[in-house]
Amino acid sequence: MNNPMHTLFAALATFLLSAAFAADSVHTDVDQQAIPMGDSVILQTQIRAGDHSTLEGHRILPFVNGKRWGAIELTDARGRATHYLPLPNVGPQEIQVMVESPSARGPQGAWIWGDTAAGDTPQYFQQTFLVEDTTTPLRLFVAVDNEATIYLNGEEIAQVAGWQSTEPLGDLQPHILPGDNVLSITASGGKGIAGLLVRLDNGEDSAAPMLVSGPEWTYFPTAPYGWPFRAEVDGESPRVLATIDWSPYRKAMDGWPGLPSRKLDIAGARKPTEGLFSEPLMVTVADRELHRVDGDVGRRVGIQFEPWFTPHYAHWASTHAIPLTGRYWSWNTDVIRQQMIWLIESGIDFLVVDWTNHLWGKAHWHERNSNTNEVIHATTMLLETLAKMRDEGHPVPTIALYVGLNNGPSTTVEAVNEELQWIHSTYVRNPRFAGLFEAYLGKPLLLVHSGGGPQWKDDTGASRVNEADFTVRYQSFQHEFNDHEEHGFWSWMDATLAPVPTMHDGAVEALTVSSAFFAQGGWLKEGAYGRRGGWTFLQGFRVARQHRPRFLQLHQYQEFAGQWEGFGYGPNKDIYVDSYNLEFSDDIEPVSRTAAAYRGDGGWGFYYLNLLRGLVDLYHQETPETTVLVLAHPTDGTEVRGETLDVSWDWLGKEPEGVELRVNGHLIETDPALRHHTLDISEYPSGPMTIDVTAKGTQSRFPLRYERASAPADSMAAASVQAVCTVISE
């Protein structure tokens, strides 16, 4: 498999090298001057230089009413950038953008490592560089997890330990030779994750590094003959773990040369007093009533919700996509308000709020760390936002807290009981939050994660969890492998297209449907199912319609926190869970279609939110009236190669009278009884190819659009779906 970071590293270098001058004019337009609360405007930005040529690779940062809002987009070859800005607050909204020029004229470097797991095994890295004038001062910077010995032309010049090193090493001049010089580094990662970052600056022009670590370096799994002098044998290309801006070490690297501060990246940051800004634009946001999808009070639909995006917890360094609100801290009430608007109008009845990692290795609730307190604060602000929106008359969802007993490192029953007592006294009994907790069997519903299952729970006395104030349900995952549902356990996520229901008193109590799911060995192992254009989500809803559980739990709204390349679990560090990339992830929150992230450059827009709306609406129909149609292959934005292309689709709901397939607007004859067609693409030229599939004789209430959140259509049209792919001629 190709390393996904090579492309990102090359792209970063390209746009930095392309920008030899700064923009000096910026113009913006919006597509609407007035919108309803929670809708989006399309913001177009154009930057130019004094000689009227356009600029590429500049970061465009929107501000709304003086605060950062929206994803950060890069200008294209024409100096243009597009933002989709959701606006959750009623009243006049002043929109401006700030232009940030690339900070340097050369690449900033990447964290690299070898092909083996971190461990204690030394890794050997080497690169040559040319010096024409040995009197020019040079500065060498090395950061490493965990330690390294640095050699220049075979001589040891320094030892470094730690990834927070941002100071140059000692004087290099005595070791520099005219012509080619050889930099050799022996690095060791200890028992955890590992990485190496290197930068060599010309002291007279530190904006353009002479040398940075990257895929062009040479790596040796064992010391070659003559080490640390120039190796006489060919080595390998190292693994690129992350560019410096997308790494687990980013927040500790602000002092690294050439690396700009990212304080303005987070939604809510105040607009600086200096910089290149557009003229302000005004948009009026009108109040409106929010309408929930009609449902059945006996069948509640919930969605897993993460309040963990905080400075010391999950801080966006490994995300595969960027939300349309921009990267945020989970206590930002503007972000929460927009999220709730989207979810209310998607028919979500309750939020499963993840607290499962709060007490890892702790014996008591008061021992919780500062990371936990950040998540608690984010949850408090979620409740405050829900209370405020309820005061405005909106049908807000309730919440069910999801605490952790055994989720990796375990905690004690005493700690969980203390946690439950705190929740009840601080939240449930607070009159401001009355009615905001999902009620079940006369008490607030509370989930307890016990990954060890019923045997571990009973053996450790976890059955002594105090249930006096809550209706408690235990939850684990992947029941198709462990049968935990037979003991009343609910599921966080099942690794099957036929999720397993949990029964209670002879009825289906709970079922969990996932938009994608990983296998027992993670996302890259056999048995994992990615999004497949919504096909995976649709199959889960097919099962949900069969069982009609009391509680349907959806996995999930926003996770955006996976593991860096080479930093997975297991002895080989290759077991990736949570999220991996755009395909192997389960997030539904609307994201930018173009903003650069760790393992992707742009995502799904509003597609999965609109798919959620259509599926929830269909789930509540006793007799199907509508149809949801998805295109499983190829998915939007993919590259297609070869002589033929398998086009496959599926539907749920009212059976179509037939299926119409069009390619670039031309009707293709298909067998209406099938859900796939083999397309001959040998004559198609390289470039975009648009595939449209329509289910004839059906109705769709929520169009599967990428650019807008779909409101219920006044007049329903036939279910349809589109994907724009790129043909690559061999």
N, C-alpha and C positions, 0 to 999 in steps of 0.2 A: 504494500500500500504506500503510495506517495505521501511524504510528510506534508501535512496541510500548512505548516508554517513556512515552507520554502516560498510558496506563492506570495504569502503576506509579506515576508521579508523582502522579496524582490520588488513588490509593489511599493513598499515603503521607501526603498532606495530610489526607485524611479521618480516618485513624486517629489522627493527631497531634491534630487539632482535637477529636476526640471524647473525649479523655482529659483531663478537667479536675481529676481527683483520682486518688490512688494507691490500689492495692489494699492492704488491711490484713489479709486472711486468705487462705490458700491451702490447698487440700486435694487430695490425690492418691490414686489407686487403680491397681493393676495387675491384669490379668486372670488372672495365674498367679503362684503363690508358688514354684514349682519348674519348671525347664525343662531340657532337654538342652543341652549346650554348643553355642553358635552359633545357637540358636534365638532368637526375639524375644518380648519381653513388650509388651503394649499398655498404655501409661501414659496415664491420663486425669487432667487437671488442671482444677480449678475455682477461680477467684479471685472474691472478693467484697469489697465496701466495707462500711464500718460501717453504712450505711443499708440493707444487704442488696440493693442494686442491683448488677448485674454490670458488669464492666469489659471493654472491647474494646481490642485493639491493643497489649496488653502482651506483651513477649517472655518466653517460658518457656524457661529454660535447664536441662536435666537434668544431674545429676552422678551418676556411679557410682563408689563407693568414693573419693569426694573429688576426682574428676577429671571434667572436662567430657566429655560423651558424648552423641551424638545431635544431630539437626537442631534448630535453634531455630525454634519455632513461635509464632505470634501467637494470642492469645485471640480468639474470635469474639464476636458480639454478646451471647452469654450468658455470657461470661467463661470459655469452655472451650477447651482445647487437647488434642490427641491426639498422642502420640509412639509410634512403633514402634521399640523399642530392642533391637537385636541384642546378645547377651551372649556374648563369645567365651571368657571365662576361667572356669575351674572354681572353685567355692567360693561362699561367701556374698557377695552383692552388695548393698551399701547404696545405695538410690536416693533422691535428693532433687531437687527442682527449686527454682530461684531465679527470682523474678519481677523483671523490669526494667520500670519504668514508662517511658512515652515521655518523652524528655528535654526536650521543648519543646511549646508549645501551638500552634505554627504550622509550616508546611512548611519544610524545610531547604534547598530549592533544588535545581537541576539544572544540569549542564553543558550548554550550548547552543552551536550553531553554525549557519551558513547551509547552503544547499543545494549550494554548490560545494565542490570538493575544497579541502583546506587550502591548499597552495601558498603563494605570496607575495601573493595577492590580498587586500586589506583587506576586512573584513566590518563592517557597520554595525548597531548594536543600540540600541534606545531603549525607555524606559519612563517613565511619569509616576507621581508619588506625591504624596499630599496631606499638607501640613504645616499644622496649625492653630495651633501655638504655636512660634514661631521661636526661643524661648529654650531649648527642650528640646535637649540635646546629642544629636547623631546620630553613628553610626559606620558607615563604608562599608568593606566588604571586597571586594576584587577579586582573583581568581586567574585566570590566563590562560596558555594555551599557544599562542603564545609571548609576545606583547607586546600592550599596549593603551594607548590614550590615553583618559582619562576626562574628560568635560565635565559640568558642572552648570549648567543654565540658560544654555547656550551658552558658558560660560567653561571653559577648560582648568584642571583642578584637580590632575591627577596623571598620571604615566606609570608603568605597571606592566609588569614582565617576570617570567615564571615562574609555574608552577602550585603552588609551595610557599609562596606568600605567604599568611600567616595573620595579619598585622598590619593594623590599621585604617589607612586613609589619613589625611591631615592634617585639620586643622580645617575642617569644612564650614560652620560658622555664617555666615561672611561671604557665602556664596553662596546661602543658603537664602532663599526667598521665602514669604510667607504664601499659602496656597492650593496650587494645582498647581505642582509642580516637575518639570523634565525632566532625566532622566539619559540621556546619550548616550555611547556607547562605540564607538570605532574599534579593531578588533582585527585582528591578523595572526597567521597560524599558522605561518609559515615553510614549510619543505619537508616536514615530517612531519605527524603527527596534530595536531589543534587542538581547542580548547574554551575556553569562557568560563563563569566561575562568579561570581555577584554576591550580596551580602547587605547590606542596610541595616538597622541596628538602632536602635531607640530606646534611647539610653544609659541611661534610667531603668528599662527593662524589656527587657533583651537576650534574654530567653527567648522573646519573641514578635517576630520580625523584621517590619519594616514592608514590606520588599520583598526578594524573592529572584528569581533568574533562573529562567525556566521558559517553557512554551509560550505564555503570555499576553503575552510581550514582542513587540516588533515588530522585524523584521529587514529590511534593505535590501541587496541585492547590490552596489549602487553608492550613493554618497553622494547623498541627496536634496537638492533645492534648499534652500539656507539652512542646511545642516548646519554645526555641530552643534546649532542651535536646533530647536525642535519642527518635525517634518516636516509639510508640508501635504498630502502624498500618502499613500495607504494603502500600508503595507508588507506583509510576509508573516509568518507564524508561523515562528519558528526551529525547527530540528531539535533535539529533546531527545536528547542523546547518552547520558546516564546520570544517575540521581539521584546525589547526592553519596556515598551509601553504596555504590553499584555503579559505580565509575568506575576508570579506569586510574590515577588520581591518589590513590586513597583512602589508601594507606599513608603518604603524605606529608602528609595533611591533619588529623592528630589535633589540631592547635592551632586548627582552624577553629571559630568560636563555635557552641555548641549541638550539636556533633557528638560523640556519646559514643565512648569508647574501645571497640574491638572485641577487646581482648586475650582476653576470655572466649569468643570465637566459635569458637576452634580446639579440636578434640578434644584432650584431655590437659591443658588448662589447669587449674591447681589452684583448688579452691573458695575463694572469698574468705572472710574471717572475719566480714564484716558484710554484711547484706542481708536481704531477706524470703525465707525458705526454708519449704518444706513440712516436715512431720515425716518422718523417714526411714522408708522401707519396705525390707523385706528380701526378697530373692529368692535362692534356692539354684540354682546351676548345676551339673548333674551331668555327670561325664565320660562319654564315649561313644565308640564306634568310628565313624570316618568311612568311608563306603562310596562308592567311585568307580563311576560308570556302567561296566558291562562294555564292554570295547573290544577292539580287535584290535591286538596289539603291532606289527604291520606298518603300521598306519595311525595316525599320531600327530595329536592335535588340540591345537593351540596357540592362545593368545589374546594379542593385543597389550596390553601393560601399561605404564602410564606412572608412573615414579617421580619426576615433576617437580613435585609440589605442595610447594613449599618457599617460605620467606619472600621470596626474591629471584628467583624464577623464575616459576612459574604459581601465583598466590596467591589464586585463587578470586574475583577481582573481576568476572569476566565470565561466570561459570558460569550455565547455564540451568536447573540443578536442584541440590538439596542432598542429598548422600549420607545414608543413614540413620544412619551413624556420626557425622554432622556433618562440617563442613569440617575437613580434617586436613592435617598435614604428612606427607609420604610416609615419614618415618622413625618414625612412631608404630607400635610393634610390636603394640599392641592392635588397631589398624585393620588392619594387615597380617594378623594372625592371623584376624580375621573374614573378610577377603577370601579368604584361602586356604581356610577352611572352606567358603565358598560355592563356590569354584572346584573344589575337590577333588570335591565332591558334584555338580558339573556335568559331570564327565568330562574336565576339562582336564588334558592330559598335560604341557604345557610352556608357559612364559610367554616371549613375545618382549618383552624389556625394552629400552625405547627410550633409546638414548644418541646419537641422530643429530645433536643440536645441540651436542655437546660442544666441537667444535674449529672453529667458524665463524671463518674468517679467520686461524687460527693456523698457524704453521709447525712447531710442536713441541708434544708432549704436555705438557711442563712449563709451557707458556704458558697453559694452561687457566685460566679465571676462577673466581671464588668460586661463581657459579651452578652451574657444572659440578661443583664439589666437593660442593655440597649434594645433587645428584642421585646422585653416587657414594656419599655417606654413606647416602642412602635405599636404594640398591641393596645396600649392605653389611648394613643392618638387615633387608632382605628375605631375604637369604641366611641371616642369623643366625636369623630366625624359622622359615624352612624347616628349618634344621638342628635347631632345638629341637623342632618338631612331628614331624620324622622320629624323633627320640629317643623321642618319646611313642608311636611306632608307627603314625603316620598316613602314608598313601600320597601324599606331597607331590609337586607338579609339579616338574619341572626348569626351568632357564631357558636361553635363548639370547640373548646380548647382541646388540644391533642398533646398530652404530656408524655414524657418518656420514662420508663422503668428500666428497660433493657434494650438500648439502641446503640450497639457497639459497647463502649464502657457502660456498665450498669450503675444504678444508684440503689438506695435502700428504700424499703417500704416506709420507714420513718420519714425520709426526706420527701417522698411523694405525698404522704399524708399531711405533712407540714405545708407543702405546696398547695394542696387542695384547700386546706384551711385558709391560706392566704388568698387564694382565688375567690373563695366564697365571701370572706369578710371585706376584701378590697374591691371586688368587681360585682359579684352577684348581689350583694346587699347595698351597693351604691345606688340610691334612687335615680341618679342620672342615667344609669345603664339598665334600669328595670325593663324587662321585656326584650332585651337584646341577646339573650342566651337561648339557644335552641332547646325547647322543652320536650321531654319525652318521659312518659309514665309519671308525670307530676313533678319532675325535677329537671334541672338543667342537664343536658346530655354532655358527658365528658368522656373522651377517648384516652386510653392508656396504651402506649406502645410497649409491647413485650415481644421483642424479636426472637427470644428464646422459646416462645410458644407456651402452651399450657403446662408442659412438664416442668420447664424452668420456673414458671410462675408459682406453681404449687410447691415445688421442692424448696424454694427460697422463702416461702411464706408470703408471697406477693398477694395471695388471696385475702390477706388481712388489710388491703387497701380500704380505707374508710369510705363507704358508699352512702353515708347518712345524708349528705347534702347534694349528691349527684346521682344520676342514672349512669353508671359506668359500663362501658363496653371496651374490652381489650381488642387490640388490633396488631396484626403482624403483616406478612406479605407472602406472595407466591404460594397460595394455598394448594395449587395443583401438585405441589411437591411435598406438602407436609400435613394436609388434612386438618389444619387448625380450625377451619370453619365448623368441624364436627363438635368442637368444644365451645362454640359461640363466638369465636374470634371474627372480627371484621378484617377487611384487607386494605392495606395502604396501596398496593399495586399487585396485580397478578400478571404472570408472564405467559399469558395464553390469550388466544382470540375468543375463548369461551370462559370468561371470568366466573369464578365459583361463588354461588350465593350462600349466605348465612341465614339459617332458619331460627325462628323463635316462636314458641307456642304454635307450631304447625304452620306458620306463615313465613314468607321470605322477608327477613328483616333488613338485610343490607346486601349491596352489591357494588363493586367498584369497577368503573370503566376508564380505560386509559387511552389517551391520544397516541401514545407510543409506549413501549415497555422494553426493558433490558432483560437479558437472560440471566441464569444463575451466575454466569461468568462475566456479566457486564454487557455493555452495548456492542462490543466488537465480537461477541461469541455467537455461535449458532443458536438460534431460538429467539434472538432479539428481533423485534419488529419496530422499524422506524415509522414515521408519520404516513408515508406512502400517499401523500396528497389528501389525507383524511380517511383513507380506506380503513386503517386500523381502528380509528375512533368509531367509524360507522359499524364495523363488525361488533364492537362492544355494545353499542346501542341496540343492535339487533337482539343480542342476548338480554339486555335490560328490558326491552319490550316484551320478551317472552315471560320474564319472571315478575316484572312490576314490583320491585322491592319497596318496603316502607321508606328506606333511605337509599337513594342512589348517590354514590360518591364519585366525583369526577377527578381524575388525576391528569393534570392539575393546572392552576392558573398561571403561576409564575415561579420558576426555579432559577434559571439563568446562572447557575453556579455549578460548574463541573470541575474536572481535574485537568491540570495542565498535561501536555504531552510528556510522557515519561514519569508522571507523578501519580499513576493509578495505584490501586491496591494490588496485593498479591506479591509473590516473590519476584516476579518480573516487572512489577509496576505497570501492568497493562490491563487491569480490571477497572474499567471506567463505569461509574454509576452516576446518579443524579442526571446530569446532562453531558452530552459529548459534542455534538455539532448540530447544524440546522435540522438534519434528518433524524438523527438519534437524540431527540429531546422531546419533552412533553408539554412545553409551555403553550398557552393560549393567548396571553396578553398581546395586544397589537404592538408590532415592532416596525422599525424602519425597514424599507425594502432595499436601501442602499448603504446605510452606515456601516463602517468597518468595525468588526469585533474580533475576538480571539480566533475562532475557527469559522469565520464566515464574513462575507461582505454583503450584508443586506439579508432580510428575512421575508416573512410571509405577510407583512402588512396587516390588514384586517381579516384575512381569509379564515383563520381558525376561530376567531370570535364569531364571524358570520356562520360558519359551520356549526359551532356550538348552539347558536340561536335556532337554526333550522332543526337540529337533532333534538333539542329540549322540547321545542314546539311539537314535533312529531311524537316524542315519547309520551306526551300527555293525551294524545288522541286515542280514544278507544278503538275507533275504526279509522284506518289511515285515510286522510284526505289529501295530504301533501306528499311530496317525494323529495328526498335529498339524494343528489347525484354527485359522485366524486370521480375524479380521474386519478387512478392509482399509478399509472405509468404512461408516458413520462410525466414527471412533476414539473411545475412551473420553474423556469430558470435553469433547467439542466441542459447539458450538452449531449447530443446524440450522434453516434457514429455507426458506420457499417452500411450494409446493403439494405437491411430491413429493420423495422422498428415495431416492437410489440406495443400496441396501444390497448390499455385495459382500463375498465371502469366498473363501477358497481353502484347500486342504489338501495335505498331503504324507504319503505312507505308504499304508497299506491303504485301498483305495477304499471309500467309504461306500455303504451301500445306499440312501441318500437323505439329504436335509438338511431339518431342521425349523427353521423361523423363528418366533420368538415376539416380540411387541412388547407390553410391559407385561403379560406373562403370557398374552396371547391368541395362539392359533395362527393364523398367516398362511399361506394356501395359496401354495405356490411350485412352480416347475418343478424337480423333483429333478435334472434333467440340467444345470441352469445353476448358475453360481456368483454370481449376482446376482439382485436383485429390486427393482422400482420400487415403493416404498411411498407410498400416498396419505396425506399427513400434514395435509391441509387441515382435518380435523375434530379434530385433536389439540390440546388446550389448551396454552398456554404452561406450561413446567415440565419436570421430568425425564421422560425416556423411556428405558426399559430395553429393549435389544435382545439377545436370546439366540439363538444359532445352535448346533445340535447335529447332528453327523454320525452318523446312525443306523447301527447295526451295526458300530461301530468300538470300539477300545480306546485309552485314554490313560493313560499311567503318571504323567505330571506335569501336574496341573490348572493351568490358566493363571490363577492367583490373583494379586491385587494386594497382599493384606495379609500373606501368609505365603510363605516359601520352601517349595516343594513337595518333599516326600520321595517316593520311589517308592511308589505306592499299593499297599496289600496286595491289594485287589481293584479291578481297573481298571474304569472307567466309560467311557461313550461320550465321544469328543472333543467338547468344547464351548467356547464363548467368549462373553463378555458385554461389552457396552459400555453405559454410562449417559451419555446425551446430554441436552442441554437444548433443547427446542423454543422458538423465538422466533417468536411469531405476528406477522405483518406488519400 
